[in-house]
Amino acid sequence: MNADSTGKNSGENVLGRGRVATRLPARDLDRARRFYAEVLGLEPVDERPGGLLYRCGGTDFAVFRSTGASPGTFTQMGWEVDDLETIAAELRGRGVVFEEVDAPGFRTVDGIAEVEGNYPSKGARGERAVWFRDSEGNLLGIGEPVR
C-alpha cells in the first residue's frame, strides 16, 4: 500500500472492522414504536430523545424522529430468516400487507418473490423474499436463502 501525505496507508479498508447499523426515519416516533411492537413484535433495547434502538440477531437498527421521509422506493433494511412462509403468515395475521412486485428478473406471487441467484459466499442458489412498509413508509424486506 502507498502512504498518503498524512503517513497513513491510502488503500486501507478503514470501515472493514466497523459494524453496519441501519437508521430508519420516522415522522411520528410513537406511531413507529407501536408498529414495531404490535406488528413486528420488537421492543427497543434502548432509547434516547428522538430515537429508538432495536437489536435483531446481534445487529442494531435505529428508528429516529425526522421531519423528512424516505421515498420508500428501495429496500432500506432487510432480515434474513430460515422459514419465510411461517414468518410471512404470522405477519399477515398481524395486518402486514406485502408488496406485489412485477419487475424484470422476478415477480411476486401472493407477495412472495422467487429471486434467482445469490452471493456465492452465502452458499445459496437463490432467495425467496417479501417486502412491506412500516408505519412511516420505509420499505423493509425479509429473505430466505434457497439452498
N, C-alpha and C positions, 0 to 999 in steps of 0.2 A: 504494500500500500504506500501511497505517497503522502508525505506530511504537508499540510497546508501552512499558511503564514502564521497560524497560532501554534504550530508544532503538533497538531492533532492529525490523526490519520483521516484523510478525506473520504476513504471508502468504507469506513467503519459503520456497521449497522447499529446506529445509536438507539433505535427503538426496538430492536430484536429481543431484548431482555425484558421489555415492558409488557404489561398486561393491557388488553383492549377492554375498554369499558364504554358501552353504548349509552348515549344520552338521548332521551325522547322528550320533546316539548309537550307541554300541557297548558292550555289556556285556563282550564279550571282544575286545579290540583286536587280538590276534594272529590270532584266527579271522577277523575282518573284513579284516585285511591280506591273509591268504591268499585270501579270496573275491575281493577286488578285483583281486588279481594273477592268480590262476589262472583265474577265471571271466570277469572283465571285461577282463583284460589291462592293468590300470592299476597303475602303481607310484607311490608317493608322491614328490613333488618335494622334500618337506621333512618333517621330523618334530620333535616335541618330546615331553617326557614326557606321556603320556596323549593324544597327538594325532597324526594323520597328515594331511598336506596333499596334495591331488591337484589337478592342473590339466588341464582339457579345453577346448580351443578358446579359450584365453586367460582362462577363468573358473576360479576356485578353488572347491573344496569341501573340507571337513574332516570326518574321522571321528574322534570323540573318545570316550575311555573315560567311561562313565556308569553309575551304579547304576540309573538309570531306563531305561525302554524306550518307544519310540514305539508308539502303538496300532496303527500300520500301516493305518489306516482311510482314509487320503487320500494322494495323491501328494506325497511330500516333496521330490523332486528329479526333474528330467527332462532328457533330452538331445533336441536336435532334429537329425535326420540327413537325408541325401539319399536313402538306399537302405535303407528299413526291412526289406524282405524279406531282403536279404543279411545284414544285421546280426542279425536275429531267427534266421535259420538258423544262423549262426555261434554265437550264444549258446545256442541249443537243443543244439547239438553239444557245448557245454561244460557241459551239465547244467541250464541255466536253464529253469524252468517258468514259463510266462506265465500270468497270472491270467485266468480266464474271467469276463466281466462281462455281466450282463443287467440293465440299468438303463434307466429312461426316457430316450429320446433316442439310445441306442446299445447295441449288444451285440457281443461278440466272436465271431468265427468262427475256429477254430484259433488262438486267442489274440490275433488282430488285430482291432481295432475300427475302423470307419469312422465318424469323428466329423464331423457336419455343421457347417458354419460355421467361421470363424476370425476373428482380429482383422484388420480392414481394412488396417492398416499392414503386415501380413505378406504381403499380395498373394496370398493363397491362399483357395480356396473351402471348404477343409475340411482334415482331418488324418486320417492313419492312425496308430494308436497301439497300443502294448503296455505292459503293466505286469508287474513281477516284484518279488520281495522279495530283499533282500540277506541275508547270513548272520545279521543282527541283527534281522530282521523289518521293516526300513524298506522302504516301498513306493516303488519307483522306476519311472519311465516313460521311454519312448522314442517320439518322434513324428516323422512325416514330413509336411510340408505337401503338400496336394494342390492343384496349380495348374491 
